[in-house]
Amino acid sequence: MATRIPWIFPVRVAQIIFAIIVLALTAYYISWYSYSDTVNFMLFNGIWTAFVATPYLLLAPMYFPRVAHILIMVAIEAITMVFWFAGFIALGVFLPPSGFCQWGRCRALQAATVFGAFEWALFVATTVVATLEAMRTRSNSAGTKPGPYASGHASV
């Protein structure tokens, strides 16, 4: 009998892959000794998502349920969502119009902006689900029993 993989696992894998893509594209730009706070922030977003936030959100509910409090999970989801929103908007404003963006580093940043927007959309979805789960869990059990989101057994 085949076990069903919860929908959150492929979403988390996509979040990690998109974060690594943004990390690589922004690192390529920075490797040419170009300094920009906006590009550095997108580099931070890639590192934060790929190596801190997403591994915590994926592994803590399964292996460390005591540190996977539902409100901490929602806070990390929301903070990461805001980081990506601010990052891809700022990077889009930083770039010249597409007609003037003919060199490789500029194209890399255009791609980083698009992947940042996809990453933001994924985090909007997971943040909404986590928030709804937190509200459901808090209203049903008054916060004394961890919900399915915290235990990693449900769809989230």
Protein Blocks (a to p, Z undefined) as FASTA:
>chain_A
ZZdddfklmmmmmmmmmmmmmmmmmmmmmmnopacfklmmmmmmmmmmmmmmmmmmmmmm
mmmmmlmcfklmmmmmmmmmmmmmmmmmmmmmmpccfklmmbfklmmmmmmmmmmmmmmm
mmmmmmmmmmmmmmmmmmmnnomaccfklnopamZZ
